[in-house]
Amino acid sequence: MTATPAIESFQTAFAIRPDLLVEAADAADVLAAVRDAAARGLPVAVHATGHGLPGPVEGGVLIGTRRMNTVDIDPEHRAARVGAGATWGEVIAAAVPHGLAPLNGSAPGVGAVSYTLGGGLSILAREFGYAADHVRSLDVVTADGVLRHVTPDGEPELFWGLRGGGHRLGVVTGLEIGLVAVERLYGGSLAFDGDAAPEVLRRYLEWTRTVPDTCTSSVAAMRYPDMEQLPEPLRGRYVVSVRVAYTGTAADGEALVAPLRAIGPALSDSLREMPYTESHTIHSDPPFPHAYHGEGLMLRDLDAGAAARVLELTGPKAPMMTVVQLNHLGGALAERPARDSAVPHRDAGFLLRLLSPLDGTDLEAVRALYARVAGETAPYALGRALSFAFGGGDRAETYQDVHEPRTRERLAGLVSRYDPASLFGGAY
């Protein structure tokens, strides 16, 4: 253990200054760190490889897991054994040679374990459901200093809570996940000039009511910076883009996206058949660390009028740059798995995501804008999405309004049982 003034993170807006840092190489290191922290009465947080903050950002013991990045594939059982620090890019690289794919998100640099504990909204989510529903077992160090192998039969209640409940029940050192037989897909992005954003969003919402579950998509609106690294048609422009991932044939994919192409002239069109190793190009999320604040709102539905008002609030006339993304949910996401989990709001039809750079931008002004957006979508609101709720390191804020009351009560019962001293952050 070493004292440290600050820790580097993908999220650079908030300084991370623990009292002690543990760079764990294996589960034994995690076990020793948790036992030591409990003996000292210090809170524990985990820093993996994702895009959020570990929290708390000041004090306590921070366990880094980036060295625990092992990935082992079992092709016969279509499974992967994933260490706590492994990224989705590493899991994809290991699975693809076997004709398999994980239920990863849009960015290959995201930590697979942390992502899954929050539910895990895959680029193939409407066909296969949440990544958390494909977990087969987990290894977790609980606050009593015990390394537990958690299975649906061995510790069913803890197995339920870890999948969708986040990080409050212990430090997960690894998990076994099911893989899917996907080697290629049809997908990409279709970008339009931002002046057409309300019409694009209206047509997109109509289109989502016709697509099969084998199609997972989103629409995003943002003003691109004027940077040479970007394609010339996008530089400095307000752009609205539709992103598509479809596991059917390329011919069927072309027919599927025809109504989108009929919206009007596109600034760019990358829709194509691709190997799964190129699936990250659908969204092309920025790979470099930066300062930002974000929110995720789970919505039962959304009409074109409310969507247009959201764009008006967050578009070029907004007080700060805001990226808006609307993910189409439903399909397999709405189904209860054979082994239920704590993933909330399965009846949501859409996820509305907001993200604002914080370099030179007042955080409170961003929160005020988000509150106005939440007001516009209030008639459809179900709650917040844990994986996209960034509370600036404040765990209470991060978990606020995420789970339904009955789920939150059940999770709180698990905290009382496994972490009565609130080593990992207290009640939900």
C-alpha positions in Angstrom: 0.0 0.0 0.0 1.3 3.4 -0.9 0.1 7.0 -0.2 -0.8 8.9 -3.3 -1.7 12.6 -4.0 -4.0 11.8 -7.0 -5.0 9.0 -9.2 -5.3 9.1 -13.0 -8.7 8.2 -14.4 -10.6 8.3 -17.7 -12.8 10.9 -15.9 -10.5 13.9 -15.2 -13.1 16.3 -13.8 -12.7 15.2 -10.2 -9.5 14.5 -8.3 -9.2 11.1 -6.9 -7.1 11.2 -3.6 -7.4 8.1 -1.5 -5.5 7.7 1.7 -4.1 4.4 0.5 -3.8 2.9 -3.0 -3.6 -0.9 -3.6 -2.7 -2.0 -7.1 -4.0 -5.5 -6.9 -2.4 -8.3 -8.9 -4.9 -11.0 -7.9 -7.7 -11.9 -5.6 -5.3 -12.4 -2.7 -4.2 -8.8 -2.9 -7.8 -7.6 -2.8 -8.6 -9.9 0.1 -5.6 -8.5 2.1 -6.6 -4.9 1.2 -10.2 -5.3 2.3 -9.2 -6.9 5.6 -6.7 -4.2 6.3 -9.2 -1.4 5.5 -11.8 -3.0 7.7 -9.3 -3.2 10.6 -8.5 0.5 10.1 -12.1 1.6 9.7 -11.4 3.0 6.3 -14.0 3.0 3.4 -13.1 1.0 0.3 -13.7 1.8 -3.4 -12.6 0.1 -6.6 -10.9 1.7 -9.6 -11.1 -0.5 -12.6 -10.8 0.6 -16.3 -14.2 2.2 -17.0 -15.4 5.7 -17.7 -16.9 6.6 -14.4 -15.5 7.5 -11.0 -14.7 4.9 -8.3 -15.9 7.1 -5.4 -15.3 8.3 -2.9 -12.9 10.7 -4.5 -11.3 11.7 -1.2 -9.8 9.4 1.5 -10.2 5.8 2.2 -8.6 2.8 0.4 -8.7 2.6 -3.4 -8.2 -0.8 -4.9 -6.9 -0.7 -8.5 -7.7 -3.8 -10.6 -6.2 -2.9 -13.9 -3.5 -5.6 -13.5 -6.2 -8.2 -13.0 -7.0 -8.3 -16.7 -7.0 -12.1 -17.4 -9.4 -13.4 -20.0 -10.0 -17.2 -20.5 -12.4 -18.5 -23.1 -14.2 -21.8 -22.9 -15.6 -22.3 -26.4 -17.3 -25.5 -25.6 -19.6 -23.9 -23.1 -19.6 -20.5 -24.8 -18.2 -18.8 -21.7 -15.5 -16.4 -20.7 -13.7 -16.1 -17.4 -13.0 -12.4 -17.0 -10.7 -10.7 -14.4 -11.8 -7.5 -12.7 -9.5 -5.3 -14.7 -10.1 -6.7 -18.2 -11.6 -4.4 -20.8 -14.2 -5.3 -23.4 -11.6 -4.9 -26.1 -9.5 -7.6 -24.5 -12.6 -9.9 -24.1 -13.6 -9.4 -27.8 -10.0 -10.2 -29.0 -10.0 -13.4 -27.0 -13.6 -14.5 -28.0 -13.7 -13.7 -31.7 -11.2 -16.5 -32.8 -13.8 -19.0 -31.5 -16.7 -17.4 -33.4 -18.0 -15.9 -30.2 -18.7 -12.4 -28.9 -19.4 -10.9 -25.4 -22.3 -8.5 -24.7 -20.0 -5.5 -24.6 -20.9 -1.8 -24.8 -19.9 0.7 -27.4 -16.4 1.5 -26.1 -13.7 -1.2 -26.1 -11.8 0.5 -23.2 -14.6 0.1 -20.7 -14.0 -2.4 -17.9 -16.1 -5.6 -18.5 -16.7 -6.4 -14.8 -17.7 -3.0 -13.6 -20.0 -2.5 -16.7 -21.7 -5.8 -16.0 -22.3 -5.1 -12.3 -24.3 -2.0 -13.4 -26.5 -4.1 -15.8 -24.6 -3.8 -19.0 -26.4 -2.3 -22.0 -24.8 -4.1 -25.0 -24.7 -3.0 -28.6 -26.7 -6.2 -29.2 -29.0 -5.6 -26.1 -32.4 -5.9 -27.8 -31.6 -9.4 -29.0 -29.7 -10.8 -26.0 -30.7 -8.7 -23.0 -28.5 -7.2 -20.3 -25.0 -8.5 -19.9 -25.8 -9.0 -16.2 -28.3 -11.7 -17.2 -25.6 -13.7 -18.8 -23.4 -13.9 -15.7 -22.9 -17.5 -14.5 -20.8 -17.0 -11.4 -18.8 -14.3 -9.6 -15.9 -14.2 -7.2 -16.3 -11.4 -4.7 -14.5 -10.2 -1.5 -17.1 -9.1 1.0 -16.7 -6.8 3.9 -16.0 -9.6 6.4 -12.8 -10.4 4.6 -14.1 -13.6 2.8 -13.5 -14.4 -0.8 -16.8 -16.0 -2.0 -17.6 -17.9 -5.2 -21.1 -16.8 -5.8 -23.4 -18.9 -8.0 -27.2 -19.0 -8.5 -27.5 -22.1 -6.3 -24.7 -21.4 -3.7 -25.7 -17.9 -2.7 -28.8 -17.0 -4.7 -29.6 -13.7 -3.0 -26.1 -12.3 -3.3 -26.0 -13.6 -6.9 -29.2 -11.6 -7.5 -27.9 -8.4 -6.0 -24.5 -8.3 -7.6 -26.0 -8.4 -11.1 -27.4 -4.9 -11.5 -26.8 -3.7 -7.9 -23.4 -2.0 -8.6 -20.4 -2.0 -6.2 -21.9 -1.8 -2.7 -21.8 -5.5 -1.9 -18.1 -6.2 -2.2 -15.1 -6.2 -4.5 -15.7 -8.5 -7.5 -12.4 -10.0 -8.5 -13.7 -11.9 -11.6 -16.8 -13.4 -13.2 -17.9 -16.0 -15.7 -20.1 -14.7 -18.5 -21.9 -16.4 -21.3 -20.9 -15.5 -24.9 -23.1 -15.4 -28.0 -22.4 -16.9 -31.4 -21.9 -13.7 -33.3 -19.0 -13.2 -35.7 -20.2 -10.3 -37.9 -23.0 -7.8 -38.0 -24.4 -5.1 -40.2 -24.1 -1.7 -38.7 -22.6 1.7 -38.5 -23.7 5.3 -38.3 -25.8 7.6 -40.5 -25.2 11.3 -39.9 -27.4 14.2 -40.8 -27.1 18.0 -40.5 -28.3 19.2 -37.2 -30.9 21.6 -38.8 -32.9 18.4 -39.5 -32.5 17.0 -35.9 -36.2 17.2 -34.9 -37.3 15.5 -38.1 -34.6 12.9 -37.9 -35.7 12.1 -34.3 -39.3 12.0 -35.2 -38.6 9.6 -38.1 -36.3 7.5 -35.9 -39.0 7.1 -33.2 -41.4 5.9 -35.9 -38.8 3.5 -37.2 -38.1 1.9 -33.8 -41.7 0.7 -33.7 -41.1 -1.4 -36.8 -37.7 -3.0 -36.2 -37.0 -6.6 -35.1 -35.3 -7.5 -31.8 -32.2 -8.4 -33.8 -31.7 -4.6 -34.3 -30.3 -2.5 -31.5 -29.9 1.3 -32.2 -29.6 4.8 -30.9 -29.7 8.3 -32.1 -27.3 11.0 -30.9 -27.1 14.8 -31.4 -24.1 16.9 -30.7 -21.9 19.8 -32.0 -18.6 18.4 -33.1 -15.5 20.3 -32.3 -13.5 21.8 -35.2 -10.7 19.2 -35.2 -8.6 17.9 -38.0 -8.9 14.4 -36.5 -12.6 14.4 -37.5 -14.1 13.8 -41.0 -14.4 17.1 -42.8 -18.2 17.0 -43.2 -18.6 16.8 -39.4 -16.1 19.4 -38.2 -17.6 22.2 -36.2 -21.2 21.2 -37.1 -24.2 20.3 -35.1 -24.9 16.7 -36.2 -27.6 14.1 -35.5 -26.5 10.5 -36.0 -28.4 7.2 -36.0 -26.3 4.2 -34.9 -27.3 0.7 -35.8 -26.2 -2.9 -34.9 -28.1 -5.7 -36.6 -27.2 -9.4 -36.7 -29.2 -10.3 -39.8 -27.8 -10.5 -43.3 -26.3 -7.5 -45.0 -29.1 -7.6 -47.6 -31.7 -7.5 -44.9 -29.8 -4.8 -43.1 -29.9 -2.6 -46.2 -33.6 -3.0 -46.4 -34.0 -2.3 -42.7 -32.2 1.0 -42.8 -33.8 2.2 -46.1 -36.4 4.3 -44.2 -33.5 6.1 -42.4 -31.6 6.8 -45.6 -34.9 8.2 -47.0 -34.9 10.9 -44.4 -32.6 13.0 -46.6 -29.1 13.7 -47.7 -26.5 12.3 -45.2 -23.3 14.0 -44.1 -21.7 10.5 -43.7 -22.9 6.9 -44.1 -20.8 4.1 -42.6 -23.5 1.4 -42.6 -22.0 -1.8 -43.8 -21.3 -5.4 -42.9 -18.4 -5.7 -40.5 -16.5 -8.3 -38.5 -17.4 -8.1 -34.8 -13.9 -6.8 -34.0 -14.9 -3.5 -35.8 -18.1 -3.1 -33.7 -16.6 -0.2 -31.8 -16.6 1.9 -34.9 -20.4 2.1 -34.8 -20.2 4.7 -32.0 -16.6 5.7 -32.2 -16.5 6.9 -28.6 -13.6 9.1 -27.7 -10.7 6.9 -26.3 -8.9 9.6 -24.5 -9.5 10.8 -20.9 -11.5 13.9 -20.4 -13.6 15.9 -18.0 -17.3 15.4 -18.2 -20.6 15.0 -16.3 -23.4 12.7 -17.4 -26.8 11.4 -16.7 -29.0 8.6 -17.8 -32.8 8.7 -17.7 -34.9 5.5 -18.1 -38.1 6.4 -20.0 -41.2 4.3 -20.5 -41.6 6.0 -23.9 -40.9 9.3 -25.6 -43.0 11.2 -28.2 -41.6 13.4 -30.9 -42.7 16.6 -29.2 -40.9 15.9 -26.0 -37.8 14.8 -28.0 -37.8 18.1 -29.9 -38.0 20.1 -26.7 -35.0 18.1 -25.4 -33.0 19.0 -28.5 -34.0 22.6 -28.2 -32.7 22.7 -24.6 -29.4 20.9 -25.4 -28.7 22.0 -29.0 -26.5 24.8 -30.4 -28.2 27.5 -28.3 -27.6 25.6 -25.1 -25.4 27.3 -22.5 -22.8 24.5 -22.8 -22.0 21.6 -25.1 -24.2 18.6 -24.4 -24.2 15.3 -26.2 -27.6 13.7 -26.3 -28.1 10.0 -27.0 -31.4 8.1 -27.1 -31.1 4.3 -26.9 -33.9 2.2 -28.1 -34.6 -0.5 -25.5 -37.3 -3.2 -25.3 -36.9 -6.6 -26.9 -35.0 -9.0 -24.8 -34.2 -6.2 -22.3 -37.8 -6.3 -21.2 -37.7 -10.1 -20.4 -37.1 -11.5 -17.0 -34.2 -14.0 -17.1 -34.5 -17.5 -15.7 -32.3 -16.3 -12.8 -33.7 -12.9 -11.8 -31.3 -10.0 -11.2 -31.4 -6.5 -9.6 -31.4 -4.8 -13.0 -34.1 -2.2 -12.8 -36.7 -0.7 -15.1 -37.1 -3.5 -17.6 -40.3 -1.9 -18.9 -38.3 1.1 -20.2 -38.7 1.8 -23.9 -35.8 4.3 -24.1 -32.7 5.4 -22.3 -32.0 9.2 -22.6 -28.3 9.9 -22.0 -26.8 13.3 -21.5 -23.1 14.1 -21.3 -21.4 17.5 -21.1 -17.6 18.3 -21.1 -16.6 20.2 -18.0 -13.5 21.9 -19.1 -14.3 25.6 -18.4 -18.0 24.7 -17.7 -19.7 25.1 -14.3 -20.9 21.8 -12.9 -24.0 23.4 -11.3 -25.0 25.0 -14.6 -24.8 21.5 -16.2 -26.9 20.0 -13.5 -29.5 22.8 -13.9 -29.7 22.1 -17.6 -30.2 18.4 -16.9 -32.9 19.2 -14.4 -34.8 21.1 -17.2 -34.4 18.1 -19.5 -35.7 15.8 -16.8 -38.7 18.1 -16.4 -39.5 17.8 -20.1 -39.4 14.0 -19.9 -41.0 13.6 -16.5 -44.3 12.1 -17.9 -42.3 9.1 -19.1 -39.7 8.8 -16.3 -39.1 5.6 -14.6 -35.7 6.3 -12.9 -32.0 6.7 -13.6 -29.5 4.3 -15.2 -26.8 3.3 -12.8 -24.1 2.9 -15.5 -24.7 6.4 -16.8 -25.3 8.3 -13.5 -22.2 10.2 -12.7 -22.4 11.9 -9.3 -19.0 13.5 -9.1 -17.8 10.7 -6.7 -20.8 11.1 -4.4 -22.1 7.6 -4.0 -25.4 8.7 -2.5 -26.1 10.8 -5.6 -24.9 8.2 -8.0 -27.4 5.6 -6.6 -30.3 8.0 -6.0 -33.5 7.0 -7.9 -31.8 4.1 -9.7 -33.7 1.1 -8.5 -37.4 0.6 -7.9 -38.5 0.8 -4.2 -38.9 -3.0 -3.7 -35.5 -3.7 -5.3 -33.8 -0.9 -3.3 -35.3 -2.4 -0.1 -34.0 -5.9 -1.0 -30.5 -4.5 -1.9 -30.5 -2.6 1.4 -31.1 -5.9 3.2 -28.1 -7.4 1.5 -26.0 -4.5 2.6 -27.1 -5.0 6.2 -26.2 -8.6 5.9 -22.9 -8.5 4.1 -21.6 -5.0 4.9 -23.2 -3.8 8.2 -20.3 -1.3 8.9 -20.8 0.3 5.4 -17.2 -0.4 4.3 -18.3 -0.1 0.6 -20.6 2.9 0.9 -23.7 2.1 3.0 -27.3 1.6 2.2 -28.9 2.1 -1.3 
